[in-house]
Amino acid sequence: MSDFVHLHNHSHYSLQDAACTIDSLINATQKNNMHAIALTDHGVMYGISEFYKKAKKANIKPIIGVEIYIKFEGSRFERGEKNTGRKKSRHYNHLILIAKNNIGYKNLLKLTTQGFTEGFYYKPRIDLELLNQHKEGLICTSACLAGPVASHLLNGDYEKAKENTIILHEMFGEDFFLELQDHSMSEDQAVLEGIPKLSKELNIPMICTNDIHYIEKEHAVAHNILLMLSDPNQKNDYRTLRYNTDEIYFKSGQQMKDLFGKFNGAIENTLAIEEKIDLSLDFEKFHYPIFPIPKESSAKNLDEYFELLSREGLDKRFKTINKNIEDRFNYEIDIIKSMGYSGYFLITQDFINAAKKRGIPVGPGRGSAAGSLVAYALGITNVNPLEYDLLFERFLNPSRKSMPDIDIDFADDQRGEVIDYVKEKYGEQSVCQIITFNRLSSKAVLRDVARVLGIPIPTVDKITKVIPSKFGRVFSIEQSLKEVPELAWVKNSKDESILNLIKYAKILEGMNRNASKHAAGVVITPGEVSDFIPIASVKGDIVTQYNMKELDSAGILKMDFLGLRTLTIIRDTIDLIKETRDEDVIIDDIPIDDKKTYELFSKGQTTGVFQFESAPMKEHLKNLKPTSIKDLSAMNALYRPGPMEFINDFVDRKHGRKPIEYLHPLLEEILSETYGIIVYQEQVIQIANKIAGMSLAEADILRRAMGKKDLAEMKRQKTKFVDGAVENDIPKKIAEEIFVVIDKFANYGFNKSHAVAYSFVAYQTAYLKANYTAEFLAANLSNEYKNSDKVTILLDDCRKLKIPVMVPSVNNPSVKFTVKDGKIIFGMSAIKNVGVNVVVEIERAYKELGRNFTSIYDFTSNVDTYIVNKRAMEGLVLSGAFDSVKGTRAENFISIEKALQFGQKSKQIKESQSDSLFGEIDEHFELDEPELETIEEWTNKYKLAQERIALGFYLSDHPLRKFQAEYNSFSSVKLGDPHSFKDTDTVRACGVITSVKTKIDRSGNTMAFFNLDDLSGSCECIMFGRTYSEFGKIIEPEATVMIEGKLESSGDKFKIHANEATALSEVAGKLTKKIALLMDVEEHDGNTVKQLKKIFNENSGSLPVIIYVKVEGKTKKYIIGQKVNINNNFIKETQKIIGDEAIAYQTF
């Protein structure tokens, strides 16, 4: 047992204040042969659960505490003094509070919670009143220089320090201690003199602490860099320590004795505090809310009611219940009850079915829960696990005690309604959302540290862009330097800045950067949440202080309430179908063998189709030509890093181009639906069950061991697998080969339950698109109109599918996008400065008028111009909403003010008529409309530019459209598709410049920042002075250009450093060496060839023509003797015959 204990210590849960993880704190405790350690983060208990468990596991006594923020004078409800010209005061002090026992722990929960919910003002603060209410079971120490005692000693006010000491001593009695610290700072001296004096005068014991913020003394600079991360404009040298000391590290017991041995009891009393502590936290017990059994039910307890409800659901799901169904049902029921999860299932089914009754769309399932027959019977999921061979054990393994995990998708605009229902049912204070911590991954920490060190972005980009991810996990810095050849220059660098970058980034890697609200997580507790776990607020949202993982350990019921926009789009599409066609579509009842739907997948027309939208996926679908949900599920599972390499094999085996082979005949039953390739985790489990005779629960443990690469466990599992296989008469050599294969695929394998459930959602969206195309695309546009990149892609899809999208029109007003006569009517609330209230007013006026508006003056005389104001009118005109009335856009735009004045006069006359003595006489006075001022119509280029400003995107046309062939041929990236940016330094991008800003650089040269838009999205570009002097003349708004340059990445965003620019009108002539035509035997025939020959003859020239023909997933190349000339006629006529995207210019 050691003779000193550190009692004032911070971890990285003191966000951006401490550079110390829980692991490193515990490791340092062990290294220094100390038997106990405290965690006292600033104002929070974020790390307490992790700390407690890890300390216990390491045989270290965990001491749980908080360095609380306290408003020592005044109330926690005060928010600073308002006075003229002075900043509001945010004064607070620090105190260390340590839980002596379970009562103390409960009081810490309350104090840290109310610090956020009642006292938050810059920091989560309590006051003396609250501290006095919750003092039981707590030990208090006077803390650091910011404490209520030391701060007054520092200011030379001994009497005030004494007064505060007495207050705390009276409150805590023998559980109050005065705290000494010595960090070799001049400020420490006043405390080192004053605290012993107070101790002696008031007979209060002292302790010594070191206010640990990092582990090694050498980490002081890394810690300082962490402090600087939150200030993007910091100018200070990173070596100038903000805390003015490098002493706040984990000092040994001997170092502390050397510093404080002369202070009576300061060392010994740390042990006295440790000995006072008798705290045991129970992380085994579950804390479920009480689910009320209906009074009319015959069930006596939750288990009985759960089984009763499940049986009722099963009878509704199946007309006939055979032995297979009955056995599986009973098996699941027994396991769920034996594990104590009946209440969990009852709570889950209740809010899901309540949502359905309220008309809120709910997803068919998500994650492994779709593998449960009971979940299907209760309506929690909508996928029959027996039909798709889904495994219950993948969801709930009786051999592995852990909380169930059911994630649920709801329509994203109604998710809040479900949470409100849960709050109504269990109480507002019993429901809370969940915190999540954003960590400094290898890439993130390198970027952040580089910024503080002043290392140029291109240099750090060169490092981060080659750091790979495997199975969703980004490589660490150490692993990257060891395994990535492209980083050899970093590993071997002698450059001091690179050496420091790696050195400090490694120290900070993996630490918390900030906190945020989890996108979906919600907890439900039997009483107030803060009775069980502490609560915080993050950017105004009330959240738990423990994250998802730690909530599991604390036995708290957590759910993922996910908002899925796809469900909203499905709902809106169905509403539109009812409105436009008077058809009732019940999405769960649609046929799953619809020919048009699978044709859509096979053509790769999957823009807007859930999870099948990316360009590479579309190509794979064209090759696969799926014919079932199982095909879609397999493609969904394969299309991710790792298994992607097996897609071509999968496709070739499906179409008989490659043989389907099995290592053993027993594998055929398991792998036949995926053509002999292991795609799913469930297949790994089934193989272990079938080959080695393992139970499904044991096989799931094997799968998990493989995924974790636990070598010792793997060795045991391999022996068990091979021995079991030999007992089943399978040769040992074959058994070992099978084990090697499933070990490889266990990493790649995807959760089949999730893949199947989400493939149902994908199929539903594809069915709607194939059978109700206009309505589906209109619903997408209504839900995505704020995302201009997404709208651009959707509008391009409308064009390809020949679904007209009409410009907005005051004579066809609609809040959302809708459909009329097969055409999409623009949702006018998407126009800039035209909100829902404006459109509703236009709809009202249009309906009352009973006819079309004839002019802008007719319009303003019938609408309320206080609602439809000048800014709204400008948006309407620029977007084309007045194209259906008299005048051009230019004429109507210049007439807006006059039209509004006319409208107001008209309104006054109407009001005066209705108020007059003769108001009932059928007489109507009208103002004569002024004539529109005749001015020159805007050019198409200017009109489109204004349209884009009003809408955020081009609608009636796109400047890039006439350069479609150039765009397809010369662009190496699609600006809206991050996948296309990978594995490349230099890029070519074709697009239209939508904004330009210039500035003078340090050398006095003009440089430019401009936005480039293409048919998929947009990207920021930078052109430096030397380049701009050469190409600046074509860098102007609405210019269509090809940019060549280097990529710079910043997280998920990309910029292009432009080195060259060419007008798109000149690109084809400069670069083209051959013309390629892309054809498909399933879409084109001999007649197509005849038509092409005619066009070739009419456009004879000097460029060779190559035709690529797709036959059964393979492409054949044909070089024809005829040569052609590039011109608009050739392009236009050829596109008419073989499609807009079937022409490519080749540069070789």
NUDOKOL-417136 format. One record per residue (C-alpha): residue in one letter; y, x, z. Coordinates in steps of 0.5 Angstrom, whole numbers, plus 500, padded with zeros to 3 digits. Example, Ala and Ser with C-alpha at 12.3 -4.5 7.8 and 13.67 -1.06 7.14 Angstrom:
// NUDOKOL-417136
a491525516 s498527514 
END
This chain:
// NUDOKOL-417136
m500500500 s507503498 d513503503 f518500498 v519494494 h524493488 l527486490 h532486485 n530486478 h531483471 s527482465 h529481458 y529473460 s536475463 l538474455 q541480452 d543483459 a536487461 a532491456 c525490460 t519486459 i515483464 d509488462 s513494462 l516492469 i509491472 n506497468 a512501472 t510498478 q503500478 k505507475 n509508481 n503506486 m507500489 h503494491 a509488490 i515487485 a520482485 l523478478 t530476479 d533474473 h540472472 g541464473 v534463470 m527462472 y525463464 g520469465 i517467472 s510463470 e509469465 f511474471 y506471476 k500471472 k501478469 a502481476 k496477479 k492480474 a494487475 n493486483 i500486484 k504481489 p509477485 i515476488 i519470485 g526470485 v533469482 e540472481 i543466482 y551464480 i554461485 k561458486 f562461493 e569457494 g570450491 s565446487 r560447482 f563441478 e570445477 r571447470 g576453471 e584452473 k588449467 n595453467 t600454462 g598460458 r593463462 k585463461 k581458465 s578461471 r571462470 h570466477 y563466480 n559470485 h552473485 l546472490 i539474490 l534468492 i527469493 a522464494 k518465501 n513460500 n512454496 i517450499 g522455497 y519455490 k521448489 n528449491 l529455486 l526450481 k532445483 l537450484 t536453477 t536446474 q542443477 g546450476 f545448468 t545440469 e551440474 g555447474 f554450467 y561453466 y560459462 k554460466 p549456470 r553455477 i551452484 d555452490 l555452497 e553445498 l547445493 l545452496 n545448503 q541442501 h536447498 k536453502 e529451506 g523456504 l528461501 i530469503 c537471501 t540477500 s548479498 a546482491 c551487487 l558488486 a559481484 g556478490 p560474495 v560480500 a561486496 s566484491 h571483497 l569490500 l571492493 n578489493 g579492500 d578485504 y573487509 e575480513 k573476507 a567480506 k565479513 e567471513 n562470507 t557474510 i557470517 i557463512 l550466509 h547468515 e549462519 m545458513 f539463512 g539466519 e533471519 d532470512 f539473510 f539481508 l545485506 e544489500 l546496498 q546499491 d548506489 h549507482 s553513482 m559509480 s566510484 e566502486 d559503490 q563507495 a566501498 v560498499 l556503501 e561504507 g562496508 i555494508 p553498514 k559496518 l558489517 s550490518 k552493525 e557489527 l554482526 n547485527 i544483520 p539487517 m540491510 i536492504 c536497498 t535495491 n537498484 d538492480 i533494475 h535493468 y531498464 i525502466 e526509464 k533513465 e533515457 h533507456 a540507458 v543507451 a538502448 h540498453 n547499451 i546497444 l542491447 l549489450 m552490444 l548486439 s552479441 d558482438 p558483431 n565486431 q564491436 k568497435 n566502441 d561508440 y554505442 r553511447 t559509451 l556505457 r559498458 y556498465 n558505466 t552508469 d545510467 e542509474 i539502473 y532504471 f526503475 k526509480 s520511484 g520510492 q521517493 q528516489 m530510493 k528514500 d532520497 l538515496 f538510502 g533514507 k540515512 f541507512 n538504518 g532499515 a534499508 i527502506 e523498511 n526492510 t524491503 l517491506 a519486511 i521481506 e515482502 e511480508 k515474509 i512471503 d506467502 l507463495 s501461491 l502457485 d497453482 f496454474 e489450474 k492443476 f494438470 h500434471 y499428467 p504422467 i501416470 f499411464 p499404466 i492400465 p494393463 k493388468 e489384463 s484389462 s477390466 a477397466 k478400473 n480407472 l483411466 d476413463 e474406463 y480404459 f480410455 e473409452 l474401452 l480402447 s476407443 r470403442 e475397440 g478402435 l472404432 d470397431 k476396427 r475403423 f468402421 k465395418 t458398420 i457404425 n451408424 k447413428 n451419426 i458415427 e455413434 d452419436 r459423434 f463418438 n459418444 y459426444 e466426444 i468421449 d463424454 i467431453 i474428453 k472425460 s468431463 m475435461 g479430464 y483428458 s482421458 g490420460 y492425455 f489421449 l491414452 i499417452 t498420445 q495413442 d500409446 f507412443 i504413436 n502406435 a508404438 a512408433 k507404428 k509397430 r516399430 g516401423 i516408424 p512412419 v507417422 g503422419 p496422418 g494428422 r496435423 g492441426 s485441429 a486434432 a484431425 g477433427 s476428432 l473421431 v476418437 a483420435 y481417429 a479411432 l485410437 g490411431 i492418433 t490420426 n488417420 v483421417 n476420417 p473427420 l466425418 e468424411 y471431410 d466434415 l471436420 l469439427 f471436434 e470443437 r475446433 f480441436 l477441443 n471446445 p468444452 s466451453 r473453453 k478450458 s485449455 m489443454 p488439448 d494440443 i496434438 d502435434 i505429431 d509428425 f514422424 a520420419 d525426421 d531420421 q527416426 r523422431 g529420436 e527413437 v520415439 i522420444 d527414446 y521410447 v517415451 k523416456 e523408457 k516408458 y516414463 g523415465 e529419463 q528424468 s521425466 v521427459 c525433456 q525438450 i522445450 i525452450 t523457445 f525464445 n527468439 r524475439 l527482436 s521483431 s521489427 k525487422 a530484426 v531489431 l532494426 r537490422 d541489429 v540496431 a543499425 r549494425 v551497432 l549504430 g553503423 i548505418 p549502412 i545495410 p542498403 t539504408 v536499413 d534494407 k530500404 i526500411 t525492412 k523490405 v517494405 i515492412 p509487411 s506481415 k499480416 f496473418 g503471419 r505477424 v510482421 f507489422 s511493428 i515499427 e509503429 q504500425 s509500419 l510507420 k503509420 e500504415 v506503410 p506509405 e513507402 l516509409 a514516409 w521518408 v523515415 k517518419 n519525416 s526524417 k530529420 d537525419 e539524426 s542516425 i535515422 l531518428 n536514433 l535508429 i527508430 k528511437 y532505440 a529500435 k522501438 i525500445 l528494444 e522491439 g519485442 m524483447 n528476447 r534476443 n536469445 a534462447 s534455443 k531448443 h524448440 a524444434 a519439436 g516440443 v517435448 v514435455 i512428460 t511429467 p509424473 g516425476 e522428475 v521434470 s524439475 d519437480 f514441476 i518446472 p526448472 i530446467 a536449463 s541447457 v541451451 k547449446 g548442450 d541440449 i537440456 v530444455 t525446460 q526453462 y518455461 n516456453 m510452450 k505457452 e507458459 l508450460 d500450458 s499455464 a503450468 g498444467 i504440464 l503435458 k507437452 m507434445 d510436439 f514430436 l515433429 g520430424 l517431417 r522429411 t516427407 l515421411 t522419410 i522420403 i515416402 r518410406 d524410402 t520410396 i516404398 d523400400 l526402393 i519400390 k520393393 e527392392 t526394384 r519392382 d518387388 e511390389 d508392396 v505399397 i501400403 i501408403 d495408407 d491403402 i492407396 p486409392 i485416393 d482417385 d488415381 k487418375 k495419374 t496422380 y491428379 e494429372 l500430375 f497435379 s494438373 k500439369 g504442375 q509437375 t509437383 t517438384 g518434390 v510433392 f509436399 q507443400 f505444392 e512445390 s513453389 a512456382 p506460383 m503454386 k504450380 e501455376 h495455380 l494447380 k495447372 n489452372 l485448377 k486441375 p484438381 t480432381 s479430389 i482431396 k477436397 d480440391 l487439394 s485441401 a482448399 m488450394 n493448400 a488453405 l488458399 y495459398 r497463403 p497471404 g490474404 p486468401 m490468395 e486473392 f480468392 i484463388 n482465381 d475466383 f475459386 v478456379 d473460375 r467457379 k470450379 h470450371 g463454371 r466460368 k463464374 p457463377 i457460384 e453465389 y450464396 l448470400 h442465403 p440458401 l442455408 l449457406 e449452400 e450446404 i456449408 l460452402 s458448396 e465444396 t469450396 y464453390 g461459395 i467461397 i469461405 v476457405 y476454412 q475456419 e470450420 q466454415 v465460419 i463455425 q458452421 i455458418 a454461425 n451454427 k446454422 i444461421 a444463428 g443457432 m449457436 s452451438 l458449435 a462450441 e459457442 a461458434 d468457435 i468462441 l465467435 r471465430 r476466436 a473473437 m473475430 g480472429 k483477435 k479483433 d476484440 l471489439 a467489445 e467481444 m465482437 k459487439 r456482443 q457476438 k454480433 t448481437 k448474439 f449472431 v443477428 d438475434 g439468433 a439469425 v432473426 e429467430 n431462424 d427467420 i433470416 p432477415 k436482419 k439485413 i441479410 a444476417 e448483418 e451482411 i453474413 f456477419 v460482415 v462476410 i464471416 d468477420 k472478414 f474471412 a475469419 n482472419 y483469412 g480462414 f485456415 n484450419 k480445415 s483439419 h490441418 a489442410 v485436409 a491431413 y496435409 s493434403 f493427404 v500427405 a501431398 y497426395 q501420397 t507423395 a504425388 y501418387 l508415388 k511420383 a506419378 n506411379 y513410381 t517416378 a524414378 e524411385 f520417388 l525422385 a531417387 a528417395 n528425394 l535425392 s538421397 n534425403 e536432400 y543430397 k546435402 n542441400 s545443393 d540448391 k534442392 v538437388 t539442383 i532443382 l531435383 l536433377 d532438373 d526435374 c529428372 r531431366 k524434364 l521427366 k526424362 i528420368 p536419367 v540420373 m547416372 v553419374 p556415380 s560408378 v564404381 n561398377 n554400380 p556402387 s550404392 v550408398 k544411397 f540413390 t537407387 v534405381 k535400376 d532399369 g528405370 k534409371 i537413377 i543410380 f547415384 g548414391 m556415392 s556417399 a553424397 i560425393 k565429397 n570425402 v566419400 g563417406 v558411407 n564406410 v568408403 v562405399 v560399403 e568397402 i567398394 e560394395 r564389398 a570388393 y565389387 k561383390 e567379392 l570380385 g564378381 r565382375 n566389373 f572393375 t576394369 s581400371 i583404376 y589399378 d584393378 f580397383 t585399388 s588392388 n581389390 v579395395 d582396402 t586403400 y586405408 i579406407 v578408400 n584413401 k587418396 r581424398 a576419397 m579416390 e579424388 g572425389 l570418386 v574420379 l572427379 s565425380 g565420374 a565414378 f571411374 d568413367 s566406366 v573403367 k579404362 g582411361 t579418361 r578422368 a584426367 e588420366 n585417372 f586423376 i593423375 s594416376 i591416383 e597416387 k600410383 a594406383 l594407391 q601404391 f599399386 g594397391 q598396397 k603392393 s598387391 k595387398 q602385400 i603380395 k596377397 e597376404 s604373403 q601368399 s596366404 d601366409 s606362405 l608354407 f605353400 g599357401 e594352399 i597350393 d592353387 e597358384 h596366383 f601371382 e599377379 l602384378 d602387371 e598393371 p602400369 e599403363 l595410364 e599416363 t596419356 i594426357 e590431354 e582430356 w579435360 t575440357 n567439358 k567446362 y573444366 k570437367 l563440369 a567444374 q571439378 e564435378 r561440381 i566441386 a566433388 l558433388 g556440390 f552440384 y552439376 l550432375 s552430368 d550436365 h549444367 p552450363 l546453363 r542448360 k544450353 f541457355 q535455357 a531460353 e535466355 y534463363 n527463362 s526469358 f531474361 s531472369 s527476373 v528472379 k530464380 l535464385 g533458389 d526461390 p525467395 h518468392 s521471386 f525476390 k519480393 d517487391 t523488386 d529493387 t533491381 v533484378 r536480373 a539473374 c542468369 g547463371 v554460372 i559463376 t562458381 s567461385 v570468385 k574472390 t577479389 k580484394 i582491393 d578496396 r579503400 s580506393 g585501391 n580498386 t579491385 m572489387 a569482386 f565477391 f562471387 n557466387 l552465381 d548458380 d542457376 l537451375 s534453382 g539455387 s545460388 c546467390 e552471393 c554477388 i558483390 m561487384 f564494386 g571497383 r568501378 t563496375 y568491376 s573495372 e568495366 f565488367 g571484370 k573480364 i567476364 i567475372 e571468372 p569461374 e564457370 a562463366 t555463364 v552470365 m547475366 i547479372 e543486373 g543489380 k540491386 l538486392 e540486399 s537482404 s539479410 g534475414 d532470409 k538471405 f539475399 k545478395 i545482389 h550488388 a551487381 n551493376 e552490370 a554483367 t553480360 a555474357 l549469356 s552467349 e550475347 v544476351 a539474346 g542478340 k542484344 l535484347 t531480343 k525484339 k520478338 i520470340 a514468344 l512460343 l508457349 m502452347 d497448350 v491446346 e491439351 e498438349 h499440342 d495440335 g494441328 n500436327 t504441332 v503447328 k505444321 q512442324 l513449327 k511452320 k517447317 i522450322 f520457321 n521456314 e528453315 n530459319 s527465316 g530471319 s528478322 l524477328 p517476329 v514470332 i508470337 i504464339 y501464346 v495458346 k492456353 v485454352 e481452358 g485456363 k485462359 t491465354 k490467347 k495471343 y496470336 i501474331 i503470325 g506473319 q513469319 k519472322 v525467324 n532467326 i535465332 n540460332 n542453335 n538449330 f531453331 i532453338 k533445339 e528443334 t523448337 q524445344 k523438341 i516439339 i513444344 g518443350 d524446353 e521451357 a516453351 i520458348 a521465350 y525471348 q521478349 t524485349 f519489347 
END
